[in-house]
Amino acid sequence: MNTSDLTQILDPEELRDSKMNRIAYLTKKVQQKIQHILFADSSEFIQIINRRSVLARPAKIGFYLDNPLFIHLGDQLFFEPAIRLTKSNFDTCIRPTPDMLEYFIKSGAKVINDGEIFNCDIIVTREELLPDVLSRTKANIIAINTLASDMCYRISESITYSLANVFKIEIPENFDFAPWKPSASQKRVASEKVILAPFVNSGWFRVWKSDVKRLSLQAKKFAEKAGLSLCLVGGEADAESKIPTVIGAGLEDWRGRFSPCQFAQILASGQIARVFTFDTFVFHAALAYGIPVTVKIRRSLPKRTRFIKEHFLPSYSSANHQIDFL
Protein backbone atom coordinates (compact mmCIF):
# COMPACT_ATOMS: atom_id res chain seq x y z
CA MET A 1 0.00 0.00 0.00
CA ASN A 2 1.50 3.34 -1.01
CA THR A 3 1.15 6.82 0.44
CA SER A 4 -1.78 7.86 -1.76
CA ASP A 5 -3.68 4.67 -0.92
CA LEU A 6 -3.34 5.36 2.78
CA THR A 7 -4.41 8.96 2.36
CA GLN A 8 -7.58 7.86 0.58
CA ILE A 9 -8.54 5.71 3.59
CA LEU A 10 -9.01 8.80 5.71
CA ASP A 11 -9.25 12.17 4.03
CA PRO A 12 -9.42 15.13 6.46
CA GLU A 13 -11.63 16.94 3.93
CA GLU A 14 -14.27 14.24 4.48
CA LEU A 15 -14.07 14.56 8.25
CA ARG A 16 -15.42 18.10 8.11
CA ASP A 17 -18.48 17.05 6.13
CA SER A 18 -19.72 14.37 8.50
CA LYS A 19 -20.62 14.31 12.16
CA MET A 20 -18.96 11.23 13.57
CA ASN A 21 -20.43 9.37 16.46
CA ARG A 22 -18.05 8.17 19.11
CA ILE A 23 -17.57 4.68 17.70
CA ALA A 24 -16.75 6.08 14.27
CA TYR A 25 -14.41 8.59 15.91
CA LEU A 26 -12.44 5.83 17.61
CA THR A 27 -12.34 3.74 14.43
CA LYS A 28 -10.97 6.60 12.38
CA LYS A 29 -8.53 7.54 15.12
CA VAL A 30 -7.14 4.00 15.15
CA GLN A 31 -6.85 4.02 11.36
CA GLN A 32 -4.83 7.18 11.38
CA LYS A 33 -2.73 6.00 14.31
CA ILE A 34 -1.71 3.08 12.11
CA GLN A 35 -0.79 5.49 9.32
CA HIS A 36 1.19 7.54 11.82
CA ILE A 37 3.17 4.48 12.92
CA LEU A 38 3.93 3.56 9.30
CA PHE A 39 5.17 7.04 8.41
CA ALA A 40 6.79 8.32 11.59
CA ASP A 41 10.36 7.24 12.26
CA SER A 42 11.41 9.74 14.88
CA SER A 43 10.95 9.89 18.63
CA GLU A 44 12.55 13.34 18.72
CA PHE A 45 10.63 16.55 19.20
CA ILE A 46 11.44 17.89 15.74
CA GLN A 47 11.95 15.89 12.56
CA ILE A 48 13.16 17.51 9.34
CA ILE A 49 12.36 15.75 6.09
CA ASN A 50 14.35 17.22 3.21
CA ARG A 51 12.66 16.25 -0.06
CA ARG A 52 14.37 18.87 -2.19
CA SER A 53 17.61 20.82 -1.90
CA VAL A 54 17.78 22.74 1.35
CA LEU A 55 16.86 26.37 0.76
CA ALA A 56 19.00 29.01 2.40
CA ARG A 57 15.93 31.22 2.64
CA PRO A 58 12.58 29.64 1.79
CA ALA A 59 10.17 31.84 -0.13
CA LYS A 60 7.14 30.60 1.80
CA ILE A 61 6.55 28.60 4.98
CA GLY A 62 3.20 26.94 5.60
CA PHE A 63 1.76 25.57 8.85
CA TYR A 64 -0.60 22.67 8.14
CA LEU A 65 -2.90 21.87 11.10
CA ASP A 66 -6.14 20.97 9.32
CA ASN A 67 -7.06 17.57 10.69
CA PRO A 68 -9.73 17.72 13.44
CA LEU A 69 -9.04 14.12 14.49
CA PHE A 70 -5.63 15.00 15.84
CA ILE A 71 -5.50 18.79 15.92
CA HIS A 72 -8.00 20.25 18.34
CA LEU A 73 -8.65 23.87 19.24
CA GLY A 74 -6.07 24.09 22.01
CA ASP A 75 -3.42 22.33 19.91
CA GLN A 76 -3.54 25.19 17.42
CA LEU A 77 -2.98 27.77 20.15
CA PHE A 78 0.37 26.09 20.88
CA PHE A 79 1.58 26.95 17.36
CA GLU A 80 0.41 30.58 17.30
CA PRO A 81 3.53 32.13 18.95
CA ALA A 82 5.79 30.31 16.47
CA ILE A 83 3.62 31.45 13.54
CA ARG A 84 3.77 35.02 14.83
CA LEU A 85 7.58 34.86 15.11
CA THR A 86 8.04 33.20 11.72
CA LYS A 87 5.82 35.64 9.82
CA SER A 88 7.98 38.55 11.03
CA ASN A 89 10.87 37.02 9.06
CA PHE A 90 9.32 34.95 6.24
CA ASP A 91 6.22 34.84 4.08
CA THR A 92 4.18 32.57 6.33
CA CYS A 93 0.70 31.08 6.05
CA ILE A 94 -1.44 28.62 7.98
CA ARG A 95 -4.20 26.16 7.20
CA PRO A 96 -6.04 25.63 10.51
CA THR A 97 -9.13 23.57 11.19
CA PRO A 98 -12.38 25.30 10.11
CA ASP A 99 -13.36 26.19 13.69
CA MET A 100 -10.16 28.21 14.10
CA LEU A 101 -10.26 30.13 10.81
CA GLU A 102 -11.79 33.20 12.44
CA TYR A 103 -9.22 33.19 15.24
CA PHE A 104 -6.19 33.10 12.95
CA ILE A 105 -7.64 35.62 10.50
CA LYS A 106 -8.20 38.10 13.33
CA SER A 107 -4.73 37.39 14.71
CA GLY A 108 -3.24 38.77 11.49
CA ALA A 109 -2.00 35.46 10.15
CA LYS A 110 -2.25 34.69 6.44
CA VAL A 111 -4.89 31.96 6.33
CA ILE A 112 -5.29 29.38 3.56
CA ASN A 113 -8.16 26.91 3.51
CA ASP A 114 -7.36 24.95 0.35
CA GLY A 115 -4.57 23.01 -1.34
CA GLU A 116 -2.40 26.09 -1.88
CA ILE A 117 -0.71 25.32 1.45
CA PHE A 118 1.07 22.38 -0.19
CA ASN A 119 2.85 24.70 -2.65
CA CYS A 120 5.00 26.22 0.11
CA ASP A 121 8.74 25.57 0.20
CA ILE A 122 8.56 24.26 3.76
CA ILE A 123 5.55 22.83 5.60
CA VAL A 124 5.44 22.70 9.38
CA THR A 125 2.98 20.19 10.81
CA ARG A 126 2.35 17.74 13.62
CA GLU A 127 3.98 14.35 13.22
CA GLU A 128 0.57 12.65 13.23
CA LEU A 129 -0.34 14.58 10.08
CA LEU A 130 2.52 13.27 7.95
CA PRO A 131 0.16 10.87 6.09
CA ASP A 132 -1.93 13.91 5.11
CA VAL A 133 1.04 15.89 3.90
CA LEU A 134 3.56 13.54 2.28
CA SER A 135 1.44 12.59 -0.73
CA ARG A 136 0.30 16.16 -1.40
CA THR A 137 3.52 18.12 -1.56
CA LYS A 138 7.13 18.02 -2.69
CA ALA A 139 8.10 20.57 -0.06
CA ASN A 140 10.52 20.01 2.76
CA ILE A 141 8.63 19.09 5.91
CA ILE A 142 9.20 19.88 9.56
CA ALA A 143 7.20 17.53 11.79
CA ILE A 144 6.64 18.28 15.48
CA ASN A 145 6.22 15.36 17.88
CA THR A 146 4.36 16.90 20.81
CA LEU A 147 4.79 13.78 22.95
CA ALA A 148 8.55 13.49 22.49
CA SER A 149 10.47 12.76 25.67
CA ASP A 150 13.24 15.18 24.71
CA MET A 151 10.95 18.24 24.91
CA CYS A 152 12.95 20.81 26.88
CA TYR A 153 10.38 23.51 27.58
CA ARG A 154 6.64 23.94 27.74
CA ILE A 155 4.96 23.11 24.45
CA SER A 156 4.49 26.62 22.98
CA GLU A 157 8.03 27.56 23.95
CA SER A 158 9.46 24.30 22.60
CA ILE A 159 7.81 24.76 19.20
CA THR A 160 8.93 28.39 18.95
CA TYR A 161 12.53 27.77 20.07
CA SER A 162 12.91 24.76 17.76
CA LEU A 163 11.65 26.57 14.68
CA ALA A 164 13.68 29.67 15.52
CA ASN A 165 16.74 27.44 15.57
CA VAL A 166 15.89 25.80 12.23
CA PHE A 167 15.10 29.10 10.50
CA LYS A 168 17.89 30.99 12.28
CA ILE A 169 15.52 33.56 13.76
CA GLU A 170 16.50 35.54 16.82
CA ILE A 171 13.73 35.59 19.42
CA PRO A 172 13.26 39.08 20.92
CA GLU A 173 13.97 39.32 24.63
CA ASN A 174 10.40 40.43 25.40
CA PHE A 175 8.71 37.90 23.07
CA ASP A 176 5.28 36.79 24.33
CA PHE A 177 4.85 33.00 24.28
CA ALA A 178 1.17 33.30 25.18
CA PRO A 179 -1.20 32.81 22.24
CA TRP A 180 -2.64 35.88 20.57
CA LYS A 181 -5.74 37.10 22.40
CA PRO A 182 -8.78 38.88 20.92
CA SER A 183 -9.74 41.99 22.86
CA ALA A 184 -13.20 42.72 24.27
CA SER A 185 -15.46 45.39 22.82
CA GLN A 186 -16.54 46.28 26.35
CA LYS A 187 -14.71 45.79 29.63
CA ARG A 188 -16.72 44.99 32.75
CA VAL A 189 -15.77 46.61 36.04
CA ALA A 190 -16.49 43.57 38.19
CA SER A 191 -16.51 39.81 37.64
CA GLU A 192 -19.99 38.34 37.75
CA LYS A 193 -19.87 34.87 36.22
CA VAL A 194 -18.26 31.47 36.71
CA ILE A 195 -17.69 29.20 33.72
CA LEU A 196 -18.10 25.43 33.81
CA ALA A 197 -16.85 23.44 30.80
CA PRO A 198 -17.48 19.76 31.65
CA PHE A 199 -17.59 18.43 28.08
CA VAL A 200 -14.68 16.69 26.37
CA ASN A 201 -14.66 15.58 22.72
CA SER A 202 -11.02 14.60 22.37
CA GLY A 203 -10.18 11.74 24.70
CA TRP A 204 -13.74 11.61 26.09
CA PHE A 205 -13.14 7.97 27.06
CA ARG A 206 -10.58 9.19 29.62
CA VAL A 207 -13.23 11.21 31.47
CA TRP A 208 -15.50 9.33 33.87
CA LYS A 209 -18.91 10.42 35.12
CA SER A 210 -17.40 10.84 38.57
CA ASP A 211 -14.86 13.31 37.10
CA VAL A 212 -17.63 15.40 35.54
CA LYS A 213 -19.62 15.30 38.76
CA ARG A 214 -16.67 16.38 40.88
CA LEU A 215 -15.73 19.25 38.56
CA SER A 216 -19.34 20.42 38.26
CA LEU A 217 -19.91 20.31 42.01
CA GLN A 218 -16.81 22.40 42.63
CA ALA A 219 -18.01 25.01 40.13
CA LYS A 220 -21.49 25.13 41.64
CA LYS A 221 -20.18 25.55 45.20
CA PHE A 222 -17.77 28.29 44.13
CA ALA A 223 -20.48 30.22 42.27
CA GLU A 224 -22.97 29.93 45.14
CA LYS A 225 -20.44 31.02 47.76
CA ALA A 226 -19.35 34.01 45.68
CA GLY A 227 -22.92 34.92 44.69
CA LEU A 228 -22.10 34.66 40.98
CA SER A 229 -23.91 33.21 37.96
CA LEU A 230 -22.84 29.76 36.75
CA CYS A 231 -22.48 29.48 32.95
CA LEU A 232 -22.31 26.14 31.14
CA VAL A 233 -20.14 26.22 27.99
CA GLY A 234 -19.51 23.75 25.20
CA GLY A 235 -19.53 23.41 21.44
CA GLU A 236 -22.44 22.74 19.12
CA ALA A 237 -22.00 18.99 19.57
CA ASP A 238 -22.35 19.42 23.35
CA ALA A 239 -25.74 21.16 23.10
CA GLU A 240 -27.51 17.78 23.05
CA SER A 241 -25.51 16.36 25.96
CA LYS A 242 -27.07 15.94 29.36
CA ILE A 243 -26.41 18.70 31.86
CA PRO A 244 -24.61 17.27 34.92
CA THR A 245 -27.36 16.57 37.46
CA VAL A 246 -25.40 17.99 40.40
CA ILE A 247 -25.70 21.46 38.89
CA GLY A 248 -29.47 21.59 39.11
CA ALA A 249 -31.38 24.52 37.66
CA GLY A 250 -30.56 28.20 37.60
CA LEU A 251 -27.60 28.21 35.24
CA GLU A 252 -26.91 30.06 32.00
CA ASP A 253 -26.62 27.61 29.12
CA TRP A 254 -24.07 28.92 26.62
CA ARG A 255 -23.47 25.65 24.75
CA GLY A 256 -23.08 26.08 21.00
CA ARG A 257 -23.63 29.83 21.14
CA PHE A 258 -20.11 31.13 20.55
CA SER A 259 -17.22 30.47 18.20
CA PRO A 260 -13.77 30.03 19.80
CA CYS A 261 -12.96 33.65 18.94
CA GLN A 262 -16.23 34.95 20.40
CA PHE A 263 -15.68 32.90 23.54
CA ALA A 264 -12.21 34.42 23.90
CA GLN A 265 -13.74 37.89 23.74
CA ILE A 266 -16.04 36.95 26.63
CA LEU A 267 -12.98 35.92 28.62
CA ALA A 268 -11.41 39.27 27.76
CA SER A 269 -14.43 41.21 29.03
CA GLY A 270 -13.47 40.94 32.69
CA GLN A 271 -16.79 39.38 33.69
CA ILE A 272 -15.41 35.88 34.38
CA ALA A 273 -14.25 35.25 37.94
CA ARG A 274 -13.07 31.67 37.52
CA VAL A 275 -13.18 28.79 35.04
CA PHE A 276 -13.74 25.11 35.86
CA THR A 277 -12.74 22.78 33.04
CA PHE A 278 -10.84 19.74 31.86
CA ASP A 279 -7.49 20.15 30.08
CA THR A 280 -9.02 21.55 26.90
CA PHE A 281 -9.08 24.73 24.80
CA VAL A 282 -11.12 26.44 27.53
CA PHE A 283 -8.25 25.95 29.99
CA HIS A 284 -5.63 27.46 27.68
CA ALA A 285 -7.83 30.35 26.59
CA ALA A 286 -8.71 31.30 30.17
CA LEU A 287 -5.06 31.25 31.27
CA ALA A 288 -4.10 33.54 28.40
CA TYR A 289 -6.35 36.21 29.94
CA GLY A 290 -5.06 35.67 33.45
CA ILE A 291 -8.31 34.11 34.68
CA PRO A 292 -7.97 31.64 37.60
CA VAL A 293 -8.67 28.06 36.50
CA THR A 294 -9.63 24.88 38.31
CA VAL A 295 -8.74 21.97 36.04
CA LYS A 296 -9.27 18.21 36.08
CA ILE A 297 -6.78 16.35 33.90
CA ARG A 298 -8.22 13.59 31.75
CA ARG A 299 -7.29 10.17 33.10
CA SER A 300 -4.04 8.64 31.92
CA LEU A 301 -1.03 6.71 33.17
CA PRO A 302 0.90 8.53 35.93
CA LYS A 303 3.95 9.06 33.70
CA ARG A 304 1.89 10.70 30.97
CA THR A 305 -0.03 12.81 33.49
CA ARG A 306 3.27 14.16 34.84
CA PHE A 307 4.43 14.89 31.27
CA ILE A 308 1.20 16.76 30.52
CA LYS A 309 1.51 18.89 33.65
CA GLU A 310 5.17 19.66 32.96
CA HIS A 311 4.75 20.65 29.32
CA PHE A 312 1.09 21.47 28.55
CA LEU A 313 -0.57 22.74 31.72
CA PRO A 314 0.22 25.53 31.14
CA SER A 315 1.61 25.66 27.60
CA TYR A 316 4.00 28.53 28.37
CA SER A 317 5.71 29.87 31.49
CA SER A 318 4.26 32.82 33.39
CA ALA A 319 4.28 34.01 36.98
CA ASN A 320 0.67 35.16 36.52
CA HIS A 321 -0.90 31.74 36.10
CA GLN A 322 -3.45 30.77 38.75
CA ILE A 323 -4.15 27.04 38.48
CA ASP A 324 -5.75 24.63 40.91
CA PHE A 325 -5.63 20.94 39.96
CA LEU A 326 -8.47 18.66 41.07
Secondary structure as UniProt FT lines:
FT   HELIX           3..9
FT   HELIX           12..17
FT   HELIX           22..39
FT   STRAND          46..49
FT   STRAND          61..64
FT   TURN            68..70
FT   HELIX           73..87
FT   TURN            88..89
FT   STRAND          92..95
FT   HELIX           98..100
FT   HELIX           101..107
FT   STRAND          110..111
FT   HELIX           115..119
FT   STRAND          122..126
FT   HELIX           127..129
FT   HELIX           130..134
FT   TURN            135..136
FT   STRAND          140..144
FT   TURN            146..147
FT   TURN            149..150
FT   HELIX           155..167
FT   TURN            173..174
FT   STRAND          193..197
FT   TURN            202..203
FT   HELIX           204..206
FT   HELIX           209..226
FT   STRAND          229..232
FT   HELIX           236..240
FT   TURN            245..247
FT   STRAND          252..253
FT   TURN            255..256
FT   HELIX           260..268
FT   TURN            269..270
FT   STRAND          272..278
FT   HELIX           281..288
FT   TURN            289..290
FT   STRAND          293..296
FT   HELIX           302..311
FT   TURN            319..320
FT   STRAND          323..325
//
